[in-house]
Amino acid sequence: MITTFASALNTGLRRALEDDPKVVLMGEDIGRLGGVFRVTDSLQKDFGDNRVIDTPLAESGIVGTAFGMALRGYRPVCEIQFDGFVYPAFDQIVSHVAKIHYRTQGKVKAPITIRIPFGGGIGAVEHHSESPEAYFAHTAGLRVLAPSNPADAYLMIRQAIAMDDPVIFFEPKRRYWDKADVDFLALDRDGGLPADRAVVCRAGTDATVVAYGGTVETAMSAAKIAAEEGHSLEVIDLRSLSPIDFDTIEASVAKTGRLIVTHEAPVFAGLGAEIAARITERCFYHLEAPVLRVGGFDIPFPPAKLEKFHLPDPDRILAAVDRTLAA
């Protein structure tokens, strides 16, 4: 079935609501409107306003209420309308949601999924194009997931909701309208790839490019151009940002000898820094060149007219390829 990323998420949420009466959706404008990006379109009509709940404009209240519901046996799914709006809920997430399982020596769980549209590429105004993933990946007690395509959007939202761990679920907003052929029945039957596994989405021999979320398609475009120039890039979709599947990256780098990590967030102290450090430790004798990072610049996200200069594009990735191959 040909479906968009947003529609695949909608189908995944619908199946979760059907399968478990304890699943509840919460967020600003997710009910009657169906969400800003229409990810929850028609779900309130079909499941009622006691399971698909339009909340006040109060992210701390949304997550705090979800935390209380989780302690009572529910599986709440919160929508943070835009990435830049998650900060009022930051204390609830890192001080309570992430810590309750450890604080109670495993007696209490917090099966909460917090959906966050993230990244740039849609020409949005201030506070509507952020990449806050490193904050949450750094926080012990949280799982952090970032699908890049419609099939993973469907599969991973269902996996996230079924987990007993709290999950920060990042959705690359510029990919909401990307289309792909998704076999929902096969994914339900086979279970699909575990959410904490990375996947090699293009095999190559000269260098490895690791990406996640919105930059996976950018990396794939760079790999196609590189192939025309005689260079073979292996592209890995990270999928899980915490934990990170270092085994898959290590196996690739042991083959290619070179690694480039790309993400929309600023390079300084981003996910690329952790990956670079770990792979340098694990693959020191395989590396033919230093690990390179291609990301956003160390500035607040720029105005819409300038974001194309800020976000990694195929040219910037290919410039890193030239640098690593020349080393």
Secondary structure, 3 states (H helix, E strand, C coil): CEEEHHHHHHHHHHHHHHHCCCEEEEECCCCCCCCCCCCCCCHHHHHCCCCEEECCCCHHHHHHHHHHHHHCCCEEEEECCCHHHCHHHHHHHHHHHCCHHHHCCCCCCCCCEEEEEECCCCCCCCCCCCCCHHHHHCCCCCEEECCCCHHHHHHHHHHHHHCCCCEEEEEEHHHCCCEEECCHHHHHHHCCCCCCCCEEEECCCCEEEEECCCHHHHHHHHHHHHHHCCCCEEEEECCEEECCCHHHHHHHHHHHCCEEEEEEEECCCCHHHHHHHHHHHHCCCCCCCCCEEEEECCCCCCCHHHHHHHCCCHHHHHHHHHHHHHC
